[in-house]
Amino acid sequence: MAQHFLLSAASRTLSLRKIYKAGEDAAYETFCQMRWPETDGEAVCPRCGCCEAYSITTRRKFKCKGCHHQFSVTSGTIFASRKMAFVDLLAAICIIVNASKGVSMIQLSRDLDCQYKTAFVLAHKLREAMAQEVHTGEVLGGHVEIDGAYFGGHIRPENRKEDRKDRRLKENQSPNRRVVVAFRQRGGRTLPFVTKTEAEGAALAKENVCRMATISADEASHWDVLQAGWTTERVNHSLAYSDDGKHTNWVESYFSRLRRMVAGQHHHVSHRYLYQYANHAAWLEDNRRTPNGGLAKALAANAMGAPVSRTWKGYWQRSA
């Protein structure tokens, strides 16, 4: 009886290994297709561009016939020097794109069965890949909405009433408080920036919004300078959120997603990396009508086309 049980357990283990290997092979082929779509997944040397390479199957590497350079499918990409299995990387991409308002790193680490540090860096690398699609360098045109919102820098009030300070005063506020200024093109892209003051948005508009565009903004006085360069529409939110078609509802929709991402999922976001979460929310907002499969494919392609991350490669070694 015991011998039969051991044989059954060994058989099940062998079957699971076969299933895992099949999944890993399929995930690897997917990454090859994303890395080299022009050659239908056939390896191209990243150093000399040669299309002929030997396959070192024991290590999932290639050796160029031209310059003899050894490389892998993730060499020179945002996944360079990765240690995770390809099936786990693909699972991380699917989990992140499936969460419409982000996913916490502790939850991602549990889903992938990895350390918190691994999930943290992996998610930020994927956000960096998203940013390539958000910040393309193209100026916004047509009808553009602009607004700003404050994030971070919460000052916890003192326990006793007599010890409490007026947190509205500048001297009692945290220096870590930041503003996300967002430009939202109606029917187009969302372009976020992290600044220290909301007034800096007017200067950013000069570089990122076409002069022929129409800009919608609220009644805040720091947006008055926009009237000197663009056709502007202003809406007084103290009176109405929409006034005869004049509104900033599109950019407010973006801030609604970002606030729920920060407050509902991550709970605390460092001001140093707020721009990463802002880009993540912008990517989700711009692709909100795309099916999950299309989102996963797009993010995987962006990741394989992104260069090595100078910010996140070796992050914990520098931050230890």
C-alpha positions as CSV (number, residue, x, y, z in Angstrom):
1,M,0.0,0.0,0.0
2,A,2.8,2.4,0.9
3,Q,4.7,1.5,-2.3
4,H,1.5,2.2,-4.4
5,F,1.1,5.6,-2.7
6,L,4.7,6.6,-3.3
7,L,4.4,5.6,-7.0
8,S,1.2,7.6,-7.3
9,A,2.8,10.6,-5.7
10,A,5.9,10.3,-8.0
11,S,3.6,10.0,-11.0
12,R,1.7,13.2,-10.1
13,T,4.9,15.1,-9.5
14,L,6.2,14.0,-12.9
15,S,2.9,15.2,-14.5
16,L,3.1,18.6,-12.8
17,R,6.7,19.0,-14.0
18,K,5.7,18.3,-17.5
19,I,2.8,20.7,-17.4
20,Y,5.1,23.4,-15.9
21,K,7.8,22.8,-18.5
22,A,5.2,23.1,-21.3
23,G,3.9,26.4,-19.8
24,E,7.5,27.7,-19.5
25,D,8.3,26.7,-23.1
26,A,5.1,28.5,-24.3
27,A,5.9,31.6,-22.3
28,Y,9.5,31.6,-23.6
29,E,8.2,31.5,-27.2
30,T,5.8,34.3,-26.4
31,F,8.7,36.5,-25.3
32,C,10.7,35.6,-28.4
33,Q,7.8,36.7,-30.6
34,M,7.5,40.0,-28.7
35,R,11.3,40.6,-28.8
36,W,11.7,39.9,-32.5
37,P,8.4,40.3,-34.3
38,E,10.0,41.2,-37.6
39,T,11.7,37.7,-37.8
40,D,8.7,35.8,-36.3
41,G,10.6,35.1,-33.1
42,E,14.0,34.2,-34.7
43,A,16.9,35.6,-32.7
44,V,18.6,38.8,-33.9
45,C,21.9,39.9,-32.4
46,P,21.4,43.1,-30.4
47,R,25.1,44.0,-30.9
48,C,25.6,43.7,-34.7
49,G,22.0,43.1,-35.9
50,C,22.9,39.7,-37.5
51,C,19.9,37.4,-38.1
52,E,21.9,34.2,-37.8
53,A,22.6,32.8,-34.4
54,Y,23.3,29.4,-32.8
55,S,20.8,28.3,-30.1
56,I,22.3,27.2,-26.8
57,T,19.3,25.3,-25.7
58,T,20.7,24.2,-22.3
59,R,20.8,27.9,-21.1
60,R,18.1,29.5,-23.4
61,K,20.8,31.6,-25.0
62,F,22.0,32.4,-28.4
63,K,25.5,32.9,-30.0
64,C,25.8,35.3,-33.0
65,K,27.5,33.8,-36.0
66,G,28.8,37.2,-37.0
67,C,30.3,38.7,-33.9
68,H,30.2,35.6,-31.6
69,H,28.3,37.6,-29.0
70,Q,26.2,35.6,-26.5
71,F,22.8,37.0,-25.7
72,S,19.3,35.9,-24.4
73,V,15.8,37.0,-25.3
74,T,15.9,39.5,-22.4
75,S,19.4,40.9,-23.0
76,G,19.3,44.7,-23.4
77,T,15.7,44.9,-22.3
78,I,14.0,45.9,-19.1
79,F,14.1,42.3,-18.0
80,A,17.9,42.0,-18.4
81,S,19.6,39.8,-15.8
82,R,16.2,38.4,-14.8
83,K,16.0,35.3,-12.6
84,M,12.3,34.7,-12.6
85,A,10.8,32.1,-14.9
86,F,9.2,33.4,-18.1
87,V,5.9,32.0,-17.1
88,D,6.1,34.0,-13.8
89,L,7.0,37.2,-15.8
90,L,4.0,36.6,-18.0
91,A,1.8,36.0,-15.0
92,A,3.0,39.3,-13.5
93,I,2.1,41.2,-16.6
94,C,-1.4,39.6,-16.7
95,I,-2.0,40.4,-13.0
96,I,-1.0,44.0,-13.3
97,V,-3.0,44.8,-16.5
98,N,-6.0,43.0,-15.0
99,A,-6.1,45.4,-12.0
100,S,-8.0,48.5,-13.2
101,K,-6.8,50.5,-10.3
102,G,-3.5,48.9,-9.6
103,V,-2.5,46.0,-7.3
104,S,-0.5,46.1,-4.1
105,M,3.0,44.7,-4.0
106,I,2.2,42.4,-1.1
107,Q,-0.6,40.9,-3.1
108,L,1.5,40.6,-6.2
109,S,4.3,38.9,-4.2
110,R,1.8,36.4,-2.9
111,D,0.3,35.7,-6.3
112,L,3.7,35.1,-7.8
113,D,5.1,33.3,-4.7
114,C,8.1,35.6,-4.5
115,Q,9.7,38.1,-2.2
116,Y,8.1,41.6,-1.7
117,K,11.3,43.2,-3.0
118,T,11.1,41.1,-6.2
119,A,7.5,42.2,-6.8
120,F,8.2,45.8,-6.0
121,V,11.0,46.1,-8.5
122,L,9.3,44.0,-11.2
123,A,6.1,46.2,-11.0
124,H,8.2,49.4,-11.3
125,K,10.0,48.0,-14.3
126,L,6.7,47.4,-16.0
127,R,5.5,50.9,-15.1
128,E,8.7,52.2,-16.8
129,A,7.7,50.2,-19.9
130,M,4.2,51.8,-19.7
131,A,5.8,55.2,-19.6
132,Q,7.2,54.7,-23.1
133,E,3.7,54.6,-24.4
134,V,2.5,57.5,-22.3
135,H,5.4,60.0,-22.9
136,T,6.0,59.7,-26.6
137,G,7.3,63.3,-27.1
138,E,4.3,64.2,-29.3
139,V,2.4,67.4,-28.4
140,L,-1.3,67.2,-27.6
141,G,-3.8,68.8,-30.0
142,G,-7.5,69.2,-30.4
143,H,-9.3,69.8,-27.1
144,V,-7.1,69.4,-24.0
145,E,-8.1,69.5,-20.4
146,I,-5.7,70.5,-17.7
147,D,-5.8,70.2,-13.9
148,G,-3.7,69.4,-10.9
149,A,-4.1,67.3,-7.8
150,Y,-2.1,67.0,-4.6
151,F,-0.7,63.7,-3.3
152,G,1.2,62.6,-0.3
153,G,2.7,64.7,2.5
154,H,0.0,63.8,5.1
155,I,0.7,65.4,8.5
156,R,-0.8,63.3,11.3
157,P,-2.5,65.5,13.9
158,E,-1.3,65.5,17.5
159,N,-3.3,63.5,20.0
160,R,-4.2,66.4,22.3
161,K,-6.2,69.3,21.0
162,E,-3.9,71.9,22.6
163,D,-0.9,70.4,20.8
164,R,-2.4,70.5,17.3
165,K,-1.2,72.9,14.6
166,D,-3.0,74.5,11.7
167,R,-2.0,72.1,8.9
168,R,-3.2,74.5,6.2
169,L,-0.2,76.8,6.9
170,K,2.9,76.2,4.8
171,E,5.3,75.9,7.7
172,N,3.2,73.0,9.1
173,Q,3.1,71.1,5.8
174,S,5.3,68.2,4.7
175,P,8.0,68.9,2.1
176,N,7.1,65.5,0.5
177,R,3.8,66.8,-0.8
178,R,3.7,66.8,-4.6
179,V,1.3,67.8,-7.4
180,V,0.4,65.7,-10.3
181,V,-0.4,68.0,-13.3
182,A,-2.3,66.1,-16.0
183,F,-3.1,67.0,-19.6
184,R,-6.0,65.0,-21.0
185,Q,-6.7,65.1,-24.7
186,R,-10.4,64.4,-25.4
187,G,-10.5,61.2,-27.4
188,G,-6.7,60.9,-27.1
189,R,-3.8,60.5,-24.6
190,T,-3.3,61.4,-21.0
191,L,0.0,63.1,-20.1
192,P,0.9,63.4,-16.4
193,F,3.8,65.3,-14.7
194,V,4.9,65.5,-11.1
195,T,5.7,69.0,-9.8
196,K,6.0,70.9,-6.5
197,T,3.3,73.5,-7.3
198,E,0.2,73.4,-9.5
199,A,1.3,76.7,-11.1
200,E,4.1,74.9,-12.9
201,G,1.5,73.3,-15.2
202,A,1.3,76.5,-17.3
203,A,5.0,76.2,-18.2
204,L,4.5,72.5,-19.1
205,A,1.7,73.4,-21.4
206,K,4.1,75.4,-23.6
207,E,6.1,72.3,-24.3
208,N,3.3,69.7,-24.5
209,V,0.2,71.3,-25.9
210,C,-0.1,72.6,-29.5
211,R,-0.8,76.4,-29.8
212,M,-3.8,75.6,-32.1
213,A,-5.4,73.5,-29.4
214,T,-8.3,74.5,-27.1
215,I,-7.6,74.2,-23.4
216,S,-10.2,73.6,-20.7
217,A,-9.3,74.5,-17.1
218,D,-11.1,75.3,-13.8
219,E,-11.3,78.7,-12.1
220,A,-7.9,78.6,-10.3
221,S,-6.0,81.8,-10.9
222,H,-2.7,80.1,-11.9
223,W,-4.4,79.0,-15.1
224,D,-5.1,82.6,-16.2
225,V,-1.8,82.8,-18.1
226,L,-3.1,80.1,-20.5
227,Q,-5.4,82.7,-22.0
228,A,-2.4,84.5,-23.5
229,G,-1.3,81.5,-25.6
230,W,-4.4,79.3,-26.3
231,T,-8.1,79.4,-26.8
232,T,-9.3,78.6,-23.3
233,E,-12.6,77.5,-21.7
234,R,-13.0,78.0,-18.0
235,V,-15.5,76.4,-15.7
236,N,-16.2,77.6,-12.1
237,H,-16.5,74.5,-10.0
238,S,-17.9,76.4,-7.1
239,L,-21.0,77.0,-9.3
240,A,-21.1,74.0,-11.6
241,Y,-19.0,71.1,-12.7
242,S,-20.2,71.4,-16.3
243,D,-21.3,74.7,-17.8
244,D,-22.8,74.5,-21.3
245,G,-20.4,71.9,-22.4
246,K,-17.4,73.5,-20.6
247,H,-15.9,70.9,-18.2
248,T,-12.8,69.1,-17.1
249,N,-14.5,65.8,-16.5
250,W,-12.0,63.8,-18.6
251,V,-9.0,64.8,-16.6
252,E,-11.0,64.4,-13.3
253,S,-11.7,60.9,-14.4
254,Y,-7.9,60.3,-14.6
255,F,-7.4,61.7,-11.1
256,S,-10.2,59.6,-9.7
257,R,-8.4,56.4,-10.9
258,L,-5.1,57.6,-9.6
259,R,-6.5,58.5,-6.1
260,R,-8.1,55.2,-5.8
261,M,-4.9,53.5,-6.9
262,V,-2.8,55.4,-4.3
263,A,-5.3,55.3,-1.4
264,G,-7.1,52.0,-2.0
265,Q,-4.3,49.8,-3.2
266,H,-0.9,51.2,-2.2
267,H,-1.9,53.3,0.8
268,H,1.4,55.1,0.7
269,V,3.4,56.2,-2.3
270,S,6.8,57.9,-1.9
271,H,7.1,61.3,-3.6
272,R,10.3,60.0,-5.4
273,Y,8.3,57.4,-7.3
274,L,4.9,59.2,-7.6
275,Y,5.6,59.7,-11.3
276,Q,5.6,55.9,-11.8
277,Y,2.1,55.5,-10.4
278,A,0.9,58.6,-12.4
279,N,2.2,57.0,-15.6
280,H,0.6,53.7,-14.7
281,A,-2.8,55.3,-14.1
282,A,-2.5,57.2,-17.4
283,W,-1.7,54.0,-19.3
284,L,-4.7,52.3,-17.7
285,E,-7.0,55.3,-18.5
286,D,-5.9,55.5,-22.1
287,N,-6.4,51.7,-22.6
288,R,-9.5,51.3,-20.5
289,R,-11.5,50.0,-23.5
290,T,-8.9,47.4,-24.6
291,P,-9.5,43.8,-23.6
292,N,-7.2,42.1,-21.1
293,G,-5.5,40.0,-23.7
294,G,-4.7,43.1,-25.7
295,L,-3.4,44.9,-22.7
296,A,-1.1,42.0,-21.7
297,K,0.2,41.7,-25.3
298,A,0.9,45.5,-25.5
299,L,2.7,45.6,-22.1
300,A,4.8,42.6,-22.9
301,A,5.8,44.2,-26.3
302,N,6.6,47.5,-24.5
303,A,8.7,45.7,-21.9
304,M,10.7,43.8,-24.6
305,G,11.2,47.0,-26.5
306,A,12.3,49.0,-23.5
307,P,16.0,49.4,-22.7
308,V,17.7,48.3,-19.5
309,S,16.4,50.2,-16.5
310,R,19.0,52.4,-15.0
311,T,16.7,53.2,-12.1
312,W,15.6,49.7,-11.2
313,K,18.3,47.4,-12.2
314,G,20.2,46.6,-9.0
315,Y,17.8,48.8,-7.0
316,W,18.0,46.9,-3.7
317,Q,21.8,46.6,-3.9
318,R,22.0,50.5,-4.0
319,S,19.2,51.0,-1.5
320,A,20.2,48.4,1.1
